[in-house]
Amino acid sequence: MNIEELRAYCIAKPGVTEDFPFDETTLVFKVMDKMFALTDLEGPLSMNLKCDPELALELREKHACVLPGYHMHKKHWNTITIDGSVSDQQLKEWIDHSYQLVVNKLPKKQQAQLNEL
C-alpha cells in the first residue's frame, strides 16, 4: 500500500473528511469530525490508527511493524509502519476497525446520518 492507496481507501468511507490540523505534513482522516487515522506525508510511510486496547497489545506482540501510537494515547492508538510485512488486506481491516470504533462512539443522530450516505 502506498500513500495514494491509503488516502483513497480512507476517504471512500462514508462521512470521511481529510485535513491538516497539526502541520502541513500530517494528513488526518476524520469521520464526523472525529479522527480515526493519520499519516505523515514525509519520511517512511506509516499511519496511526485507533484500536481496541486488548487488540492493540495483541497486534504489537504479533507484528514488528505495529508499535504504540506515536504522539497518541498509547492504550488506544497504534502506529503501523507500512513496510510490506503485512498485506494490504490486513491494513485495510485495521483501517476498518479504527473507523468502526469511532463510528460506534458517535451519537445516534450522527450514526443515522452516516447510514444515509
Number of C-alpha atoms within 10 A of each C-alpha: 16 11 15 8 10 18 18 10 13 23 15 10 14 15 18 18 17 17 14 13 10 9 9 11 14 16 18 22 23 19 23 17 11 16 19 25 23 22 20 18 14 10 7 10 16 21 25 26 26 28 25 15 14 10 11 22 18 12 18 16 12 9 12 12 18 22 19 20 20 13 9 14 11 17 15 18 23 29 24 25 17 19 13 9 10 16 12 15 10 10 16 15 12 17 22 17 17 22 25 16 15 17 19 10 11 15 9 11 9 15 15 11 12 16 10 9 8
